[in-house]
Amino acid sequence: MKASYGKHKDEAAFLALLSAPARRALLHAGITTVERLSTYTEKDILQLHGIGPASLPTLRTCLEEEGLSFT
């Protein structure tokens, strides 16, 4: 399955591509947009309980689709 949330302008659409624990971890941290996600480092994101290395490729793709990257 390709990690893409396409042209959806729903702020939290990228969260639907993640596992439930990863989604909850980001929501708990207040990360509901890719713009906000881009203000974190990969190391910061991996420190959130519920986020594992398997989530990073999906998150990177979502950032790249918006012309963004991790800090």
TIROKE-179306 format. One record per residue (C-alpha): x, y, z; residue in one letter; chain. Coordinates in nm, 3 decimals, always signed. Layout:
% residues N
[[X; Y; Z]; "A"; "A"]
...
END
This chain:
% residues 71
[[+0.000; +0.000; +0.000]; "M"; "A"]
[[+0.141; +0.336; -0.099]; "K"; "A"]
[[+0.167; +0.583; +0.185]; "A"; "A"]
[[-0.019; +0.877; +0.041]; "S"; "A"]
[[-0.293; +1.097; +0.164]; "Y"; "A"]
[[-0.308; +1.272; -0.170]; "G"; "A"]
[[-0.488; +1.598; -0.210]; "K"; "A"]
[[-0.689; +1.571; +0.112]; "H"; "A"]
[[-0.683; +1.905; +0.286]; "K"; "A"]
[[-0.815; +1.761; +0.610]; "D"; "A"]
[[-0.540; +1.856; +0.854]; "E"; "A"]
[[-0.525; +1.513; +1.018]; "A"; "A"]
[[-0.568; +1.302; +0.702]; "A"; "A"]
[[-0.211; +1.175; +0.722]; "F"; "A"]
[[-0.288; +1.020; +1.061]; "L"; "A"]
[[-0.524; +0.771; +0.897]; "A"; "A"]
[[-0.223; +0.607; +0.731]; "L"; "A"]
[[-0.069; +0.512; +1.066]; "L"; "A"]
[[-0.133; +0.234; +1.314]; "S"; "A"]
[[-0.367; +0.318; +1.601]; "A"; "A"]
[[-0.085; +0.341; +1.859]; "P"; "A"]
[[+0.118; +0.573; +1.634]; "A"; "A"]
[[-0.187; +0.786; +1.559]; "R"; "A"]
[[-0.269; +0.818; +1.930]; "R"; "A"]
[[+0.092; +0.909; +2.011]; "A"; "A"]
[[+0.092; +1.195; +1.761]; "L"; "A"]
[[-0.249; +1.318; +1.872]; "L"; "A"]
[[-0.142; +1.310; +2.237]; "H"; "A"]
[[+0.163; +1.520; +2.143]; "A"; "A"]
[[-0.059; +1.768; +1.959]; "G"; "A"]
[[+0.080; +1.678; +1.617]; "I"; "A"]
[[-0.220; +1.695; +1.387]; "T"; "A"]
[[-0.069; +1.848; +1.074]; "T"; "A"]
[[+0.230; +1.765; +0.857]; "V"; "A"]
[[+0.346; +2.123; +0.909]; "E"; "A"]
[[+0.362; +2.063; +1.283]; "R"; "A"]
[[+0.524; +1.723; +1.228]; "L"; "A"]
[[+0.800; +1.895; +1.030]; "S"; "A"]
[[+0.907; +2.090; +1.338]; "T"; "A"]
[[+1.030; +1.768; +1.503]; "Y"; "A"]
[[+1.332; +1.549; +1.439]; "T"; "A"]
[[+1.295; +1.180; +1.362]; "E"; "A"]
[[+1.460; +1.112; +1.696]; "K"; "A"]
[[+1.195; +1.322; +1.874]; "D"; "A"]
[[+0.915; +1.133; +1.701]; "I"; "A"]
[[+1.065; +0.793; +1.782]; "L"; "A"]
[[+1.070; +0.887; +2.150]; "Q"; "A"]
[[+0.690; +0.909; +2.156]; "L"; "A"]
[[+0.531; +0.601; +2.311]; "H"; "A"]
[[+0.352; +0.419; +2.030]; "G"; "A"]
[[+0.577; +0.529; +1.745]; "I"; "A"]
[[+0.823; +0.280; +1.604]; "G"; "A"]
[[+1.067; +0.277; +1.314]; "P"; "A"]
[[+0.802; +0.126; +1.085]; "A"; "A"]
[[+0.605; +0.454; +1.104]; "S"; "A"]
[[+0.889; +0.671; +0.976]; "L"; "A"]
[[+0.866; +0.587; +0.603]; "P"; "A"]
[[+0.496; +0.679; +0.604]; "T"; "A"]
[[+0.562; +1.001; +0.791]; "L"; "A"]
[[+0.853; +1.092; +0.559]; "R"; "A"]
[[+0.633; +1.037; +0.253]; "T"; "A"]
[[+0.357; +1.257; +0.395]; "C"; "A"]
[[+0.610; +1.532; +0.466]; "L"; "A"]
[[+0.769; +1.502; +0.120]; "E"; "A"]
[[+0.430; +1.531; -0.050]; "E"; "A"]
[[+0.398; +1.873; +0.112]; "E"; "A"]
[[+0.756; +1.976; +0.035]; "G"; "A"]
[[+0.857; +1.933; +0.398]; "L"; "A"]
[[+1.094; +1.717; +0.599]; "S"; "A"]
[[+1.186; +1.643; +0.957]; "F"; "A"]
[[+1.399; +1.913; +1.121]; "T"; "A"]
END
